[in-house]
């Protein structure tokens, strides 16, 4: 067995699935988990029963709960939830490495994107973002998946990273628009909650399709105002991811919205869950940022109001439908 050349920080469903995909060609992958019991189970049984019980992990996936074990690796995929990224990054040993950010969210309290959070631990040109339409169980099962690999370091970084990440069933596409890749992933999580609400209220497929289209317009407005490129947001990490997560209960954010639409409170819907619905933390900070910058995001604002308990799902939907009539295509801000 060759020495590991890549590490994955975070053994939730998505981190475990990425480790499994990267090990599919026999490569050794070092997977960091916070829980010692989970580390022991992965190493002894080659299973992650807590977060991805359906997968039998490759023997070349090895787990650790010591970040120092990853110190010498040239590339790390960071897959911890967005709201924990700062804490985990602070514990990384010093080293000259690429950090590939795989969480999709905006930091509560600061409004920072993940690349801004990770800047404390890495030179800007060594940061990248991996994002796209990816259900963890399908990636772990070896089903075909395409993603955006946005490299702040441009083509030089892409040439280093793409051979480490690409596999026959995991195909990365190059971009240098890190901001666009991040915004696409963060906003689509909030919109997936909204689509789950539509399903929970039995409002039909017409309503969901309209919400996806109008939600994409909100993503585009916010992204362009923040310096993202329209073509990035129309690609895998924007529209592609939006379509996937707005259409299936395999999406944790869609499932959260489904529960809200059926009458549960946010606290009830989120209680007892091992996995994280990133959109629940992203919605209020995204709504605040949009409001501050004068960007119209009524769907995002509605989700934030619903999560806060300000109004029930039926009232939030009624408010959206009662908005003044307007042209479909309007300026970005």
N, C-alpha and C positions, 0 to 999 in steps of 0.2 A: 504494500500500500504506500502510495506516495504521500509526502507531507501535504497538509492542507494549504491551499493557496487562497482560500476565501472563507470568511466567517459570516455568520448570520446572528445578529443580536436581537433576541426576542423569539421565544418559542410558543407564541400563540399560533392560531391556525395558519395565518399567512406566512409567518416566519418559518414554521415547520414545513409548509408546502414548498416554499422557496428552497429550503435546505434539501428537501427530497428531490426537487427538480434538478438542482445543481449536482446532486450525487448520481443522477441517472446514467451518466457515462462512466461511472466508477471513480469520479473525483472524491477526495476526502473533503468533507465540509465540517467545520466546527460551529456548533449551535449553542449560543448562550441562553440560559434560562435562569430566571430569578429563584425559582423554587428548587431546593436540593432534592426533594423527593421526585420531582419531574425529571431532573437530570439523571438520577439513578435509574428511573424507569426507562427512559429513552436508551440509555447505554446497555441496560440488561435485557430489555424486552423488545427494543426497536419499535416502540409505539409511544404516541403521545395521547394517552387516553383522556386527558383533561381537555385538550383543545382540538385535536384532529383524530378522533378514535378510528376513523375508517381506514387510515393509511398504515401500511406496514413499511417502516422506514428502511432505507438501504443500509447495509452494514457499514458503509463508509460515512454515515452521519454519526458524529460523536458529539455529545453534549458536555457542557461545563457550566458552572455558576461563578466562575472567576474570570472577570474581564481581562485580567493580566495574561491569561492564556492566549488571547487574541492579539497580543502586542506586536508580534512579528509578521502578521499577515498583511499582504499588500492591499487588500480590499475588504471592506466590511459592509454588508447590507444591514442597515439599521431599521428594524421592523417593530420596535416598541410603539405603543400607542402615542399619539401626538402629545398628549398632556403629560407624558412621562419622559419625553425625549430629553429635555434639559437636564433632568436628574441623572439619567443614564449616561449621557454624553460627558457629564462632569466627572464620571468615574472611569473614563477610558484612559488607559496608559498613553503616555506620549509616543508618537510615532509618525513616520512619513507614509501616509496611506490615503487611499481613496475611500470616502464615505458615500455610500449609496443610500439615500433616504427613501424609505418605502412606506412611511406613515402618511395618511391623507387627512390633514387637518390644519387648524390655525390655533396657536397657543392662546388659551384663555388668559385674560388679564393683561396681556401685552399686545395681542394682535399680530404676533410675528408668524411668518411662514417658517416651515421646518428648516429651510436652508439658512435663515437668519438665526435660528436657535442653535444650529450645529456649527455656526461660524466660530464659536468659542473653542472648538476642538480641532479645527481643520482649516488649512489654507483655502481661500475661495475657489481656486482653480482645481482643488481636489474633491469638490462636492459634486454629486450627481443626484438625480431623482429618477426612481423607477416607478412608473405609474401606468395604469391601463385597465381594461376590462378583465378582471381576474377574480374568479371564485376560487378560494383556496383548495377545496376538495377536487376541483377539476384539474388544477395544476399538479396537485399531488398524485392524481391518477394518471398523469401523463397525457392528458388531452391537449390538443393544439391551442396555444395561447400566444398572442402578440401584445407587446407592451412598448411604451415609449421609454427610452433611456436618454434623459436630458442631461447633458454634460456641461457644467459651468466652465470646464477647461477645454471645451471645444473638441475638435477632431483628434488632437493628441490624446486627450483623456479617453475618448471613445475607442481609439485603437488599443489602449490598455485594458479597458473594461469589457468591451463587447466579447472578446474570446473567453473571458472568465464567466460570463453570464449566459451567452447564447448556447442553447441546446436544440436538438432536432425538433422538440415540441415546445420550446420556449424561444420565441423570436423577438429580439429587441430591434426597434427602429430608432435611428439617431435624431436627436434634436439638441440645440443649444439653448432652448427657451426654458430655463429652469422655473422661472416665475409662472409661465403658462402651464407647465406640467403640474406644479403645486396647486395652482388655483383650480384647475379642472378637477383634480381629485378631491379637494376640500369642498367645493361648492356642490358637486354631484352627490355627496353624502347627505347634505341637507335636502336637496331636491328628492332624493330617494325616500326620505321620511315623508315628504308631501305626497308622493305617489302611493306609499303605503296607506296613508290616510284616505286617499281616494278609494282604494280597494276596500278598506275597512268600512267606509260609509256606503259601499255598493253604488258608487256614482258612475260606473261603467267605463268601457274602453275608450270611448270618445273623450271623456274628461281626462283620462290618464295621458292620452296622446297629446292633447292640448297642453296639459301641464308640463310634459317633457319639452315641448317646443317653446313654450313661454319661459320655462325654467332655463333652457339653454340661452335664451335671449338675456336673462339676468346674469348668467355665467359670463357671457360675452361682454356685457356692459362692465361688469366688475373687473374682468381680466384686462380689457383694453385700457381701462382707467389706471391699472396698476403696471402697465408696460408689457403685458403678455401679447402674443401675436395671435391673430384670429385663426390662422391655419393650425396652430397648436391646439387651440380649443375645439376645432372641428375634427381633430384626429382621435387617436386611440385614448389618450389620457383625458379627453374632454367629452366630446359627444359619444365616443365609443363606450366609455365607462358609464356615462349617464344612462344610455339605453339599457345596459346590462343590469345595473343596480336598481333601476326604476321598474323592473319587470319580473322580479322573482323573490320569493321568500327566502332564497339562499342568501340574500342581502340582509345583513343585520340591521341596516338603517331602514330598509323597506319593512322588515318585520316589526321594528319599533313603531313606525307610522301605522302599520296595520292594527297594532294593539291600541294606539291612540284613537284611531278611527272607530274602533269597537267600544270605546268608552273608558279605557284604562287611563289613569294618570301617568305622567312620565315616570314618577317614582315606582309605581306598580309595574310598569312595563319593563323597567330596567333592573328591578330587584332580582337577585339570585342568578344573574347571568355571568358566565365565565368570560365571554367575549365582550368586546367593547364596540358600541355603535358610535363611531367617531362624530357623526353628524349632530349628536345630542349636545356635545361640548362646543362644536363649531358654530352652530346656528346662532346663538346669542351674540358671540363676538363678531361674526360675519355681518349680522344685521346692524350692529353698532357701527362697524367700520363703514358700511354702505351709507347709513344715515349721516354719519359725520362728513363723508365726502360728497353727499348729495347724489348718490347713485340709486336709481329706482330698482329695488329688489322686493316687490310685494310678496312673492311666494316665500322667500327666505324670512322676511319679517313675520309672516303668518306662522311659519313653523316655530320661530322663536317665541311668539306669543303663546302658542299651543303648549310648548314644552314648559313654559313658566307657569302654566295654569291660569293665565289671564282670561282665557276663553275656551269653551269646549270646541271640539273639531267642527261640529255643524255650524257654529257661529263664525268661526274663522273662514270656512268655505263661503258662507253667505256674504261675508265682508269682501272677499276677493271677487265674487260675482257681481257685487254692487259697485265696483270701481267704475269711474267715468269711462265712457267709450273713447277709443283713441286709435291712431294709425298703428298698424302692426309693426312697421319698420320706422324706428325713430333713432335719433343720435344716441351714441353709447352712454353719454352722461347727461 
